[in-house]
Amino acid sequence: MLKVINMAPFHQSTKVVLHHKFEVKMHQTDTLIEFTKQVRRDIVRMVHGVQSGHPGGSLGCVEYFTALYQVVMNHNKEFTMDGKGEDLFFLSNGHISPVWYSVLARSGYFPISELGTFRKLNTRLQGHPTTHEGLPGIRVASGSLGQGLSVAAGAAQAKRLNGDKSLVYTLHGDGELQEGQIWEAAMYCAGKKLDNIISTVDMNGQQIDGSTDDVLPMGSLKDKFLAFGWDVIELNEGNNIEKVIAALEEAKTRTGKGKPVMILMKTDMGAGIDFMMGSHKWHGIAPNDEQLKQALDQLVCGNDGDY
C-alpha cells in the first residue's frame, strides 16, 4: 500500500509517496541543523581519536549526507547487498568515510557507539569503506579515486534490467574528476541513457596538495558534463541544508527523461569549524587536543548525543 504525505516545511506543495518498508523523516529545519552539528562533532572526535583520517571534506559534505539519508533517499536500514526496491548510494571519494559512518549510524544502520572504533584494529569502520567486514550501508569498497561512477553505472543498468524504478546516487570530489575513468563512465552513462542516476560533485576547490586550480585546472565542469550529455544542476550553497534538499528533490524530477543527472555542489572544506574552513591543509590531518576543544566549542548541540 502507498501513503501520500506532505513534506513541510521544505516544500509546502510537494507530495512524497511512501512505500511500506521505507520511512521518510519529516524533520523541521532546526532539527536537521542540530543533526548536522552532531555529525560534525562525530567527525572531529573520530579523526582526533586515532590522529588520522580526513576531516576537511567530511565536514564539507555533512549537509549532503544529512539531506540524502534523513529526507530524500528511499533506503532501508535493514540492509541487504542487492538493494532491490530501494535507492542505492555509492561514495566514490571514499576518504571522507567519517561523515558517511556518522550519518549511517545515526540513521539506524549500526550502533552509534561503534563510531568510537574508527580506524582501530579489528574495526568495521576502516579509513576507506570496505565490504569484507560486513558493515551495513556499504556496498562497495572505495578510496581508489575515479571508480564510483563506473560502479553506479552498473547498478543503474541492473535496476533498469530488473524493472526496478529506484534511483542510484553517487558523490565525487572535484579533484577526483582529474581521473580519466570518471569521464569514461560519464560517457557511458549518457550513451546508455541511464536516467536513473543522480551524481553529485563536491566542488570545494581543494585537494591534498592545494587548490584544484593550482594542481590541475579543469575548466567549466558544467560545460563538460553538458557536452557529455548530462542534465546539470548547479548548487551554490552546498552547506545550506534546505538548498541541498531542494537540489536533490529537483534532480529527482529530472530522472526518467533520457539523461543522467549531475549536481555541481559548491561547499567549504572544513565547513562548520572556522579554523578549518577553506583550507586544503585539513584534507587529511587530525586536530590536536586543543583544536578538538575549539572545534567542539563551535558545535554545541541541544542534546548531548556523543558516542
Buried (B, 14 or more C-beta within 10 A) or exposed (E): EEEEEEBEEBBEEEEBEBBEEBBBEBBEEEEBBBBBBBBBBBBBBBBBBBEBBBBBBBBBBBBBBBBBBBBBBBBBBEBEEEBEBBBBBBBBBBBBBBBBBBBBBBBBBBEBEBBBBBBEEEBBBBBBBBEEEEBBBBBBBBBEBBBBBBBBBBBBBBBBEEEBEBBBBBBBBBBBBBBEBBBBBBEBBBEEEBBBBBBBBBBBBBBBEBBBEEBEEBEEBBEBBBEBBBBBBEBEBBBBBBBBBBBBBBBBEBBEEEBBBBBBBBBBBBBBBEEBBBEBBBBBBBBEEEBBEBBBEBBEBEEEBEB
